[in-house]
Structure formats: C-alpha cells, structure tokens
Amino acid sequence: MKWARVLLACVAAVATGGACADDTGAGSGKAAIIAALGLEPHVEGGYFARTFQPDHRPKVATPAGPRYTMTAIHYLLTDDSPIGHLHRNESDIVHFYHLGSPVYYYLLHPDGRLESAVLGPDLAAGQRLQLTVRGGVWKASHLPSGEYGLISEAVAPGFDYADMALGKRAALLEAFPQHADIVRAFTRD
C-alpha cells in the first residue's frame, strides 16, 4: 500500500526533525499527507477520509435510526484550513494524535463548562495522545501554528451526518454567553 509507505516515511522524517515528503510528485508536508491518505475537505474545516466502517456487522439501533457499530477517519488540520468549527455529534468520539503540530480542542459541555485539551507529542508539557469526547458536547479543534496536525477519530455508534450539527453563532452565544470568545472564534456565522 503506497499510502502506508508514504505515511511511515513521514513519521520517520518528523521523528528525526526532518520534513514529510513523498515520491509521488505531491510534494512535501501537508500535500504529501493529503495525497497519501486520499483526504478531501471536511464540512467543519480541515481534511478527512473515512478509513473504516464495519460492513461485516449488523448496524445498531439508535434513536435516529440504524448506525454502524463504529467508524473511523483520518482528520488533518493545515495552515490554510486550521479550524475544525464548533459542532456537536450524537456519538462518542475518541481522537488519536499522529503527526505534525499539536491540535488544540475546546469542548463546551451541556452544563456550560469549558474544557480544553491539546493533542500532541509532548507528554511532559501536558499534551495528550488521545482525547475522548462524549456525544452531545460541542467541540472545536484548532491548529494555532505549524503546517499540519494529523489525527484519527473512532466514532461509536458510527458517524452519520444526520447526527452532527454545525454550530450557529447566535444560538451558541445564547447558550454559552460566558464563552463568547470561543464561540466567535470557532463559528462561521
């Protein structure tokens, strides 16, 4: 699998202080990752590709209808698409850090609490390799610096666009007035 070879080369290069590059003509850094993983623009910002859905298992019943037991994606924020805008999913999601610069998360819980976390490689600085976000929590992601940050997500029950809501600025400002700066920074309207 060519994408696996390119991704492993990127991991090795980044681990030794080098840059991610490939031999496909896609270039280096984010272009190489987008090409290697077949990523496309995501509605919330950044780039993604679904990597798994268990077609071999029966779907599970949810209040919104049948869903896969789990789905997974690669998700990439870049310097030209650095924000995953505020959105809410019905399913629980586990995020896994892979490569590049740290990715910041902002979580607005139904009780009004704001939680933040940083996915990245520097565990001594409090960065995490994994973050779990329960369904019903508003979340935004942000790449404040660097060319790219690559993560993966596992979603259970599996992701369906019918179960995702993009945040509307006016409604979120009304629901979370104490977090107006976060709402304004991570919504489009």
N, C-alpha and C positions, 0 to 999 in steps of 0.2 A: 504494500500500500504506500503509494508515493507520499500522501499527506502525512502518514506516520513518520516516514523517514525525514521529511522536512521539519516536522514538529520536534522530533528528537534532536535534530541538528540545532534548532533554535534554542532548545533547553540547554544543550551543551554549550553553545556560544554565550548565552546570557549568564550561565553559571560561572564562566571564566572571564566575565567582564567584556565579552565581545558583543557583536550585534547579530540579530537574527537575519539570515539570508537564505535564499534557495537557488537552485539551478534551473528553474522553470522559466526564467525571464520575468517573474512577477516582481523582482526587486528585493528589498530587504524590509525588515521590521514589520509594520502592520500590513503592508501589501503582501508580503510572503505568507503571513498567517491567514489573511482573508482568502488568498488563493488556495493555500494548502488545505484549509478546513472547509472551503466552499461556503463562506459566510455571506450573508446578504443583509441589507439594512433591516432593522427591527423598528416596529411602530413606536416603541417607547424611547428609542435612541440606541446608538451603538449598532453592532452587527451580531448575527446569530446563525446557527444551523442546528436543527434537531438531529440528535445523534442516536436516539433510542426511543422506541415505543414497543411494548410487548404485544405484537400482533398474535403471538402464540398463546396468549392467555385470554380468558373471558374478561370483558370490561366489568367494572364495578359500578354499582348504582350510587348516584349522588342526587341531591335534591334538584339539580339542574339537568339530570339525565345521565346516561352511561358514559364512563370515562375509562381511559387506560389506567391500569394499576399504578403506573409510573411513566414519566417521560424524562428525557434528559436533553440538554442543549449545551453547546459551547456559546459563550457570550463575550464579546470584545468591545471595550470602550477604547476610543482613539482620540488623539489630539484634535481631530476635526469633527468628532462626534463624542464629546467627553461626558455626556449626561444621559443616564437612564432616568427619564422623567417619572415623577411620582405616579405610582399605580398600585392597585390592590388586586391580589389574587385570592381566590377562594381556597386553593390548595396550599399545603405546607411546602416550603422550598428549602433545600439545602444548597448553599453556594460553596464552591471549592475554588480556591486561588490556584493558578497555574504558572503564569509568566508575566513579566513586564512590571510596570509601576504599580504601586498599591492602589486599590479601588476602595473609595470611601462609601459607606452606606448610612442612610438616615431613615429611621423607622418611626412612623407615627402610629402609636398604638391606640386602639379604640377608647381607652381610658384617658387619652390626652398626653400620655407620657412620650417623650422623645428619647430614642436610643440611637447611638451612633456606634459604628464599628469600622475597622479598617482591615480589609483582606490584603495580605501581602506577606513577603518572606521574612521580615524582621520580627521574629517572635519576641526577642529581648525588648523591643520597643512597643510591645503590646499588639502588634499586628497578628492577625489570625489566618489560618489556612482554610477555615471552614466557618460558615455562618448559617444558622437556621432561622428562617422567618416563617412564623405561623400564618396560616390563611387568615384574611381579614385585616391584616396590618398594611398600612400604606408604606411604600418604600421607594426610595430613590437611590441611585448609585451615581458616583462622580469620579472622574479621573482628573485630579487637580493639576497633575504635572506628568511629564513623560509622553512618549509616543503612543503607548498602548498598555492596556491591562487585560489579560485573558483569564476568564473564569469559566467554570461549568456550573450548571444547575441541574439538580434532580428534583422533580416535582411529583408529589403524590397526594391524592389521585392525580393522574396525568393532566398536563396543561391543556386547556381548551380556551380559545379566545373568548368564548361566551362567559367564562369565569373570571375575566380580567377587566378591570375598569381603569381607564386613564384618568388621572386627577384633573378636575376642573378647578381653576384657581379660586373663583368666588366661593364655591361650595367648601373647599378646604380651608379658606380663610375664615369662614363662618364656623366651621367645626373645630379649627385649631388656631384661634387668634393669637395664642401665646407663642406660636411657632411661625409667625407671618414671614420672617426672613427665609426660612427653609421652604415654605410654600411658594413664595415668589421666585426663589432661585431655581426651583425644580419643577415648575409647571410652565406650559406653553401659552396658556391663555388666562 
